[in-house]
């Protein structure tokens, strides 16, 4: 089976909207709106892939039981791992947040990414 989609071309209103909340992340700057769609997941839910969009704001992320690989389609954010230096991610950037990664994400411009989440 091959699953294809053009995440950058999906209208925001066609994605599922929800406030950012635990267990995904903790908003630090008030309510943050997210939009997403899952395109693939294993039966065990230990691998999941899709697209995710987030409005500007700051949030706390702790990847204690899962990791995530992302590719930024649009927007801009800065991520800072606890004890680390800030890293800016923009369209075309890829990042890996391995199991155990903890830090803050600050979305400066509405961010859209493709992601793969994997379990520990």
OpenMM code with the backbone's topology and positions (N, CA, C; nanometers):
from openmm import Vec3, app, unit

residues = "UNK UNK UNK UNK UNK UNK UNK UNK UNK UNK UNK UNK UNK UNK UNK UNK UNK UNK UNK UNK UNK UNK UNK UNK UNK UNK UNK UNK UNK UNK UNK UNK UNK UNK UNK UNK UNK UNK UNK UNK UNK UNK UNK UNK UNK UNK UNK UNK UNK UNK UNK UNK UNK UNK UNK UNK UNK UNK UNK UNK UNK UNK UNK UNK UNK UNK UNK UNK UNK UNK UNK UNK UNK UNK UNK UNK UNK UNK UNK UNK UNK UNK UNK UNK UNK UNK UNK UNK UNK UNK UNK UNK UNK UNK UNK UNK UNK UNK UNK UNK UNK UNK UNK UNK UNK UNK UNK UNK UNK UNK UNK UNK UNK UNK UNK UNK UNK UNK UNK UNK".split()
positions = [
    Vec3(0.0832, -0.1171, 0.0000),
    Vec3(0.0000, 0.0000, 0.0000),
    Vec3(0.0881, 0.1241, 0.0000),
    Vec3(0.0569, 0.2182, -0.0858),
    Vec3(0.1262, 0.3460, -0.0911),
    Vec3(0.0262, 0.4553, -0.0566),
    Vec3(0.0626, 0.5412, 0.0371),
    Vec3(-0.0230, 0.6531, 0.0769),
    Vec3(0.0456, 0.7812, 0.0306),
    Vec3(-0.0254, 0.8623, -0.0462),
    Vec3(0.0311, 0.9884, -0.0906),
    Vec3(-0.0637, 1.1020, -0.0544),
    Vec3(-0.0067, 1.2167, -0.0288),
    Vec3(-0.0844, 1.3372, -0.0023),
    Vec3(0.0053, 1.4582, -0.0221),
    Vec3(-0.0543, 1.5730, -0.0457),
    Vec3(0.0183, 1.6989, -0.0614),
    Vec3(-0.0189, 1.7892, 0.0556),
    Vec3(0.0533, 1.7707, 0.1644),
    Vec3(0.0203, 1.8383, 0.2896),
    Vec3(0.0212, 1.9900, 0.2765),
    Vec3(0.1087, 2.0438, 0.1944),
    Vec3(0.1171, 2.1892, 0.1789),
    Vec3(-0.0045, 2.2455, 0.1072),
    Vec3(-0.0767, 2.1619, 0.0345),
    Vec3(-0.1901, 2.2095, -0.0448),
    Vec3(-0.3251, 2.1901, 0.0235),
    Vec3(-0.3268, 2.1302, 0.1411),
    Vec3(-0.4525, 2.1095, 0.2129),
    Vec3(-0.4913, 2.2412, 0.2801),
    Vec3(-0.6127, 2.2876, 0.2550),
    Vec3(-0.6599, 2.4112, 0.3170),
    Vec3(-0.6702, 2.3931, 0.4683),
    Vec3(-0.6356, 2.4968, 0.5434),
    Vec3(-0.6399, 2.4900, 0.6897),
    Vec3(-0.7778, 2.4483, 0.7396),
    Vec3(-0.8827, 2.4963, 0.6730),
    Vec3(-1.0184, 2.4633, 0.7184),
    Vec3(-1.0547, 2.3166, 0.6950),
    Vec3(-0.9738, 2.2447, 0.6165),
    Vec3(-0.9972, 2.1023, 0.5932),
    Vec3(-0.9244, 2.0135, 0.6941),
    Vec3(-0.8496, 2.0742, 0.7853),
    Vec3(-0.7793, 2.0002, 0.8897),
    Vec3(-0.8628, 2.0017, 1.0174),
    Vec3(-0.8354, 1.9083, 1.1072),
    Vec3(-0.9057, 1.8999, 1.2353),
    Vec3(-0.8455, 2.0003, 1.3323),
    Vec3(-0.9282, 2.0906, 1.3841),
    Vec3(-0.8800, 2.1968, 1.4717),
    Vec3(-0.8992, 2.1598, 1.6176),
    Vec3(-0.7986, 2.1923, 1.7001),
    Vec3(-0.8037, 2.1659, 1.8438),
    Vec3(-0.7025, 2.2554, 1.9134),
    Vec3(-0.7265, 2.2879, 2.0393),
    Vec3(-0.6254, 2.3630, 2.1135),
    Vec3(-0.5074, 2.2726, 2.1483),
    Vec3(-0.3888, 2.3283, 2.1473),
    Vec3(-0.2696, 2.2538, 2.1902),
    Vec3(-0.2859, 2.2226, 2.3382),
    Vec3(-0.2647, 2.0972, 2.3759),
    Vec3(-0.2826, 2.0567, 2.5150),
    Vec3(-0.2046, 1.9287, 2.5425),
    Vec3(-0.1920, 1.8955, 2.6693),
    Vec3(-0.1308, 1.7694, 2.7090),
    Vec3(-0.2150, 1.6548, 2.6540),
    Vec3(-0.1611, 1.5423, 2.6174),
    Vec3(-0.0234, 1.5013, 2.6410),
    Vec3(0.0745, 1.5468, 2.5332),
    Vec3(0.0272, 1.6198, 2.4302),
    Vec3(0.1181, 1.6621, 2.3240),
    Vec3(0.2182, 1.7644, 2.3751),
    Vec3(0.1680, 1.8749, 2.4261),
    Vec3(0.2541, 1.9814, 2.4757),
    Vec3(0.1740, 2.0708, 2.5683),
    Vec3(0.2447, 2.1503, 2.6472),
    Vec3(0.1795, 2.2442, 2.7379),
    Vec3(0.1962, 2.3861, 2.6852),
    Vec3(0.0864, 2.4537, 2.6524),
    Vec3(0.0963, 2.5928, 2.6066),
    Vec3(0.1482, 2.6810, 2.7204),
    Vec3(0.2408, 2.7716, 2.6879),
    Vec3(0.2970, 2.8622, 2.7877),
    Vec3(0.2510, 3.0061, 2.7661),
    Vec3(0.1900, 3.0332, 2.6507),
    Vec3(0.1540, 3.1715, 2.6161),
    Vec3(0.0041, 3.1858, 2.5911),
    Vec3(-0.0769, 3.1130, 2.6658),
    Vec3(-0.2203, 3.1159, 2.6436),
    Vec3(-0.2613, 3.0073, 2.5460),
    Vec3(-0.3895, 3.0072, 2.5077),
    Vec3(-0.4401, 2.9045, 2.4175),
    Vec3(-0.3753, 2.9165, 2.2798),
    Vec3(-0.3339, 2.8025, 2.2243),
    Vec3(-0.2715, 2.7958, 2.0918),
    Vec3(-0.3533, 2.7006, 2.0068),
    Vec3(-0.3986, 2.7476, 1.8918),
    Vec3(-0.4796, 2.6651, 1.8026),
    Vec3(-0.3907, 2.5810, 1.7125),
    Vec3(-0.4245, 2.4531, 1.7006),
    Vec3(-0.3550, 2.3635, 1.6088),
    Vec3(-0.4563, 2.3035, 1.5123),
    Vec3(-0.4048, 2.2579, 1.3994),
    Vec3(-0.4868, 2.1878, 1.3006),
    Vec3(-0.4046, 2.0688, 1.2519),
    Vec3(-0.4721, 1.9549, 1.2318),
    Vec3(-0.3937, 1.8372, 1.1923),
    Vec3(-0.4785, 1.7363, 1.1173),
    Vec3(-0.4077, 1.6443, 1.0556),
    Vec3(-0.4706, 1.5284, 0.9934),
    Vec3(-0.3696, 1.4153, 0.9927),
    Vec3(-0.4124, 1.2995, 1.0416),
    Vec3(-0.3284, 1.1797, 1.0401),
    Vec3(-0.3554, 1.1073, 0.9088),
    Vec3(-0.2477, 1.0711, 0.8388),
    Vec3(-0.2611, 1.0003, 0.7119),
    Vec3(-0.2216, 0.8541, 0.7220),
    Vec3(-0.1471, 0.8206, 0.8278),
    Vec3(-0.1033, 0.6821, 0.8443),
    Vec3(-0.0785, 0.6555, 0.9920),
    Vec3(-0.1169, 0.5369, 1.0372),
    Vec3(-0.0764, 0.4900, 1.1695),
    Vec3(-0.0790, 0.3381, 1.1679),
    Vec3(0.0096, 0.2815, 1.2470),
    Vec3(0.0112, 0.1364, 1.2600),
    Vec3(-0.1035, 0.0955, 1.3512),
    Vec3(-0.1398, -0.0295, 1.3439),
    Vec3(-0.2479, -0.0806, 1.4272),
    Vec3(-0.2180, -0.0588, 1.5754),
    Vec3(-0.0917, -0.0720, 1.6117),
    Vec3(-0.0505, -0.0554, 1.7514),
    Vec3(-0.0372, 0.0919, 1.7903),
    Vec3(-0.0504, 0.1827, 1.6940),
    Vec3(-0.0379, 0.3278, 1.7159),
    Vec3(0.1030, 0.3694, 1.7589),
    Vec3(0.2053, 0.2837, 1.7364),
    Vec3(0.3410, 0.3210, 1.7754),
    Vec3(0.4145, 0.3973, 1.6656),
    Vec3(0.3552, 0.4063, 1.5476),
    Vec3(0.4054, 0.4923, 1.4396),
    Vec3(0.2851, 0.5648, 1.3818),
    Vec3(0.2988, 0.6966, 1.3694),
    Vec3(0.1896, 0.7776, 1.3174),
    Vec3(0.2510, 0.8879, 1.2310),
    Vec3(0.1849, 0.9198, 1.1188),
    Vec3(0.2356, 1.0244, 1.0296),
    Vec3(0.1195, 1.1089, 0.9789),
    Vec3(0.1481, 1.2356, 0.9555),
    Vec3(0.0458, 1.3258, 0.9042),
    Vec3(0.0993, 1.4657, 0.8874),
    Vec3(0.0074, 1.5609, 0.8887),
    Vec3(0.0454, 1.7013, 0.8815),
    Vec3(-0.0124, 1.7722, 1.0024),
    Vec3(0.0551, 1.8792, 1.0464),
    Vec3(0.0164, 1.9524, 1.1665),
    Vec3(0.0463, 2.0989, 1.1424),
    Vec3(-0.0454, 2.1825, 1.1847),
    Vec3(-0.0289, 2.3271, 1.1714),
    Vec3(-0.0519, 2.3888, 1.3082),
    Vec3(0.0244, 2.4942, 1.3404),
    Vec3(0.0157, 2.5555, 1.4724),
    Vec3(0.0229, 2.7067, 1.4585),
    Vec3(-0.0670, 2.7751, 1.5283),
    Vec3(-0.0647, 2.9212, 1.5335),
    Vec3(0.0503, 2.9664, 1.6234),
    Vec3(0.0922, 3.0931, 1.6130),
    Vec3(0.2026, 3.1430, 1.6960),
    Vec3(0.1765, 3.1275, 1.8456),
    Vec3(0.2850, 3.1026, 1.9176),
    Vec3(0.2809, 3.0899, 2.0624),
    Vec3(0.3983, 3.0087, 2.1124),
    Vec3(0.4146, 3.0044, 2.2437),
    Vec3(0.5233, 2.9282, 2.3051),
    Vec3(0.4644, 2.8095, 2.3803),
    Vec3(0.5332, 2.6952, 2.3716),
    Vec3(0.4859, 2.5740, 2.4361),
    Vec3(0.6024, 2.4893, 2.4859),
    Vec3(0.5719, 2.4060, 2.5811),
    Vec3(0.6695, 2.3150, 2.6422),
    Vec3(0.6454, 2.1745, 2.5899),
    Vec3(0.7521, 2.1093, 2.5414),
    Vec3(0.7430, 1.9738, 2.4854),
    Vec3(0.8362, 1.8816, 2.5620),
    Vec3(0.7845, 1.7634, 2.5969),
    Vec3(0.8649, 1.6604, 2.6634),
    Vec3(0.8377, 1.5273, 2.5941),
    Vec3(0.9345, 1.4816, 2.5192),
    Vec3(0.9224, 1.3570, 2.4424),
    Vec3(0.9746, 1.2405, 2.5280),
    Vec3(0.8981, 1.2033, 2.6285),
    Vec3(0.9434, 1.1010, 2.7220),
    Vec3(0.9147, 0.9586, 2.6753),
    Vec3(0.8072, 0.9382, 2.6001),
    Vec3(0.7702, 0.8030, 2.5577),
    Vec3(0.7641, 0.7889, 2.4064),
    Vec3(0.7959, 0.8943, 2.3364),
    Vec3(0.7907, 0.8920, 2.1906),
    Vec3(0.8921, 0.9910, 2.1358),
    Vec3(0.9229, 0.9758, 2.0076),
    Vec3(1.0086, 1.0692, 1.9377),
    Vec3(0.9349, 1.1202, 1.8156),
    Vec3(0.9910, 1.2221, 1.7516),
    Vec3(0.9251, 1.2794, 1.6349),
    Vec3(1.0283, 1.3296, 1.5356),
    Vec3(1.0014, 1.3043, 1.4085),
    Vec3(1.0798, 1.3577, 1.2972),
    Vec3(0.9867, 1.4512, 1.2223),
    Vec3(1.0340, 1.5740, 1.1911),
    Vec3(0.9486, 1.6699, 1.1206),
    Vec3(1.0198, 1.7270, 0.9984),
    Vec3(0.9375, 1.7725, 0.9042),
    Vec3(0.9829, 1.8501, 0.7892),
    Vec3(0.8915, 1.9720, 0.7830),
    Vec3(0.9487, 2.0917, 0.7928),
    Vec3(0.8700, 2.2147, 0.7956),
    Vec3(0.8338, 2.2545, 0.6527),
    Vec3(0.7027, 2.2699, 0.6296),
    Vec3(0.6525, 2.3106, 0.4984),
    Vec3(0.6425, 2.4625, 0.4865),
    Vec3(0.5998, 2.5271, 0.5953),
    Vec3(0.5864, 2.6728, 0.5946),
    Vec3(0.5897, 2.7243, 0.7372),
    Vec3(0.6178, 2.8526, 0.7507),
    Vec3(0.6216, 2.9156, 0.8815),
    Vec3(0.7610, 2.9163, 0.9404),
    Vec3(0.7656, 2.9557, 1.0688),
    Vec3(0.8960, 2.9688, 1.1356),
    Vec3(0.8781, 2.9470, 1.2845),
    Vec3(0.9693, 2.8707, 1.3431),
    Vec3(0.9705, 2.8526, 1.4882),
    Vec3(1.1136, 2.8373, 1.5375),
    Vec3(1.1298, 2.8640, 1.6673),
    Vec3(1.2576, 2.8436, 1.7345),
    Vec3(1.2360, 2.7347, 1.8386),
    Vec3(1.3248, 2.6360, 1.8399),
    Vec3(1.3203, 2.5303, 1.9409),
    Vec3(1.4449, 2.5415, 2.0271),
    Vec3(1.4269, 2.5203, 2.1573),
    Vec3(1.5397, 2.5256, 2.2504),
    Vec3(1.5308, 2.4043, 2.3408),
    Vec3(1.6249, 2.3126, 2.3233),
    Vec3(1.6322, 2.1971, 2.4125),
    Vec3(1.6823, 2.2446, 2.5479),
    Vec3(1.6311, 2.1872, 2.6559),
    Vec3(1.6779, 2.2235, 2.7897),
    Vec3(1.8311, 2.2197, 2.7932),
    Vec3(1.8924, 2.3301, 2.8334),
    Vec3(2.0380, 2.3388, 2.8416),
    Vec3(2.1065, 2.3609, 2.7086),
    Vec3(2.0301, 2.3738, 2.5987),
    Vec3(2.0889, 2.3892, 2.4659),
    Vec3(2.0723, 2.5290, 2.4095),
    Vec3(2.1164, 2.5443, 2.2890),
    Vec3(2.1086, 2.6717, 2.2173),
    Vec3(1.9829, 2.6750, 2.1308),
    Vec3(1.9274, 2.7942, 2.1047),
    Vec3(1.8108, 2.8051, 2.0166),
    Vec3(1.8437, 2.7617, 1.8740),
    Vec3(1.7485, 2.6945, 1.8100),
    Vec3(1.7616, 2.6527, 1.6707),
    Vec3(1.6375, 2.7015, 1.5974),
    Vec3(1.6578, 2.7770, 1.4895),
    Vec3(1.5443, 2.8260, 1.4115),
    Vec3(1.5120, 2.7268, 1.3004),
    Vec3(1.3852, 2.6943, 1.2867),
    Vec3(1.3377, 2.6050, 1.1819),
    Vec3(1.2444, 2.6836, 1.0911),
    Vec3(1.2686, 2.6757, 0.9611),
    Vec3(1.1877, 2.7442, 0.8611),
    Vec3(1.1537, 2.6449, 0.7504),
    Vec3(1.0755, 2.6907, 0.6524),
    Vec3(1.0368, 2.6034, 0.5407),
    Vec3(1.1599, 2.5355, 0.4823),
    Vec3(1.1519, 2.4045, 0.4682),
    Vec3(1.2636, 2.3256, 0.4156),
    Vec3(1.3505, 2.2637, 0.5233),
    Vec3(1.3311, 2.3029, 0.6496),
    Vec3(1.4097, 2.2465, 0.7601),
    Vec3(1.3536, 2.1113, 0.8025),
    Vec3(1.4427, 2.0249, 0.8448),
    Vec3(1.4057, 1.8981, 0.9064),
    Vec3(1.4619, 1.8970, 1.0475),
    Vec3(1.3960, 1.8257, 1.1373),
    Vec3(1.4458, 1.8141, 1.2742),
    Vec3(1.4041, 1.6795, 1.3308),
    Vec3(1.4844, 1.6300, 1.4235),
    Vec3(1.4538, 1.5063, 1.4946),
    Vec3(1.4494, 1.5396, 1.6429),
    Vec3(1.3401, 1.5004, 1.7075),
    Vec3(1.3233, 1.5153, 1.8517),
    Vec3(1.3196, 1.3739, 1.9084),
    Vec3(1.4356, 1.3213, 1.9497),
    Vec3(1.4411, 1.1818, 1.9945),
    Vec3(1.3725, 1.1638, 2.1297),
    Vec3(1.3425, 1.0395, 2.1618),
    Vec3(1.2867, 1.0076, 2.2931),
    Vec3(1.3802, 1.0670, 2.3979),
    Vec3(1.3232, 1.1398, 2.4929),
    Vec3(1.4013, 1.2041, 2.5974),
    Vec3(1.4232, 1.3527, 2.5754),
    Vec3(1.3920, 1.4040, 2.4545),
    Vec3(1.4101, 1.5474, 2.4258),
    Vec3(1.3080, 1.6279, 2.5039),
    Vec3(1.3549, 1.7321, 2.5731),
    Vec3(1.2666, 1.8228, 2.6470),
    Vec3(1.3094, 1.9656, 2.6184),
    Vec3(1.2134, 2.0521, 2.5957),
    Vec3(1.2453, 2.1914, 2.5706),
    Vec3(1.1226, 2.2689, 2.5274),
    Vec3(1.1466, 2.3901, 2.4778),
    Vec3(1.0375, 2.4790, 2.4374),
    Vec3(1.0400, 2.5033, 2.2878),
    Vec3(0.9204, 2.5182, 2.2325),
    Vec3(0.9015, 2.5586, 2.0930),
    Vec3(0.8337, 2.6948, 2.0953),
    Vec3(0.8859, 2.7897, 2.0176),
    Vec3(0.8198, 2.9181, 1.9999),
    Vec3(0.7879, 2.9326, 1.8519),
    Vec3(0.6593, 2.9280, 1.8203),
    Vec3(0.6151, 2.9450, 1.6820),
    Vec3(0.5967, 3.0942, 1.6584),
    Vec3(0.6747, 3.1495, 1.5643),
    Vec3(0.6708, 3.2923, 1.5335),
    Vec3(0.5698, 3.3232, 1.4230),
    Vec3(0.5617, 3.2341, 1.3244),
    Vec3(0.4674, 3.2463, 1.2125),
    Vec3(0.3983, 3.1118, 1.1998),
    Vec3(0.2681, 3.1114, 1.1709),
    Vec3(0.1931, 2.9861, 1.1622),
    Vec3(0.2783, 2.8808, 1.0924),
    Vec3(0.2964, 2.7694, 1.1599),
    Vec3(0.3872, 2.6637, 1.1138),
    Vec3(0.3065, 2.5451, 1.0635),
    Vec3(0.3469, 2.4928, 0.9486),
    Vec3(0.2897, 2.3663, 0.9003),
    Vec3(0.4051, 2.2704, 0.8775),
    Vec3(0.3858, 2.1480, 0.9254),
    Vec3(0.4902, 2.0463, 0.9130),
    Vec3(0.4288, 1.9135, 0.8733),
    Vec3(0.5129, 1.8266, 0.8206),
    Vec3(0.4831, 1.6851, 0.8044),
    Vec3(0.5604, 1.6168, 0.9164),
    Vec3(0.4980, 1.5205, 0.9805),
    Vec3(0.5628, 1.4560, 1.0949),
    Vec3(0.5509, 1.3043, 1.0882),
    Vec3(0.6447, 1.2403, 1.1557),
    Vec3(0.6370, 1.0975, 1.1846),
    Vec3(0.6673, 1.0849, 1.3333),
    Vec3(0.5715, 1.0301, 1.4069),
    Vec3(0.5882, 1.0053, 1.5506),
    Vec3(0.6131, 0.8554, 1.5673),
    Vec3(0.7102, 0.8236, 1.6499),
    Vec3(0.7416, 0.6827, 1.6749),
    Vec3(0.7495, 0.6581, 1.8243),
    Vec3(0.7089, 0.5403, 1.8671),
    Vec3(0.7094, 0.5050, 2.0091),
    Vec3(0.8438, 0.4535, 2.0534),
    Vec3(0.8626, 0.4583, 2.1823),
    Vec3(0.9903, 0.4124, 2.2406),
    Vec3(0.9938, 0.2620, 2.2506),
] * unit.nanometer
topology = app.Topology()
chain = topology.addChain("A")
for resn in residues:
    res = topology.addResidue(resn, chain)
    for name in ("N", "CA", "C"):
        topology.addAtom(name, app.Element.getBySymbol(name[0]), res)
